[in-house]
Amino acid sequence: NIRKHPIFTRNGMDVLCEVPISFTQAALGAKIQVPTLDGKEEFEIPEGTQTGRIFSIMGKGIPQVGNTKRRGAHRFTVVVETPTRLTKEQKELLQKLDETLDGKSSPKRNKFFDTIKNFFD
């Protein structure tokens, strides 16, 4: 029997977890600390990372039975946190940012609305 862990789950030899990152880290990219079975591991998140993206750190999972030199991967899913309780100034800054973004900045949203448009045409 394996006890349930508050952060990690297991899939075969792989260890899985979710790692929350900020909107800014996702948009600009950042070095983050990822919890693993062996402690924290530094990982470079690329700019433009979307929520739900899965990253892997090879060799940081569960050791293979009978061959402890072979280990699974540590796979983590990033969850981009939307800021809450913004100040008036922060809201204004985000509104200014939104006004400067073009359609190329949101390819998934554009594809979604194009699909809907085609569906109803």
Salt bridges, closest charged atoms under 4 A:
ASP14 OD2 - ARG75 NE 3.02
ASP38 OD2 - LYS60 NZ 3.79
ASP38 OD2 - ARG71 NH1 3.02
GLU41 OE1 - LYS60 NZ 3.53
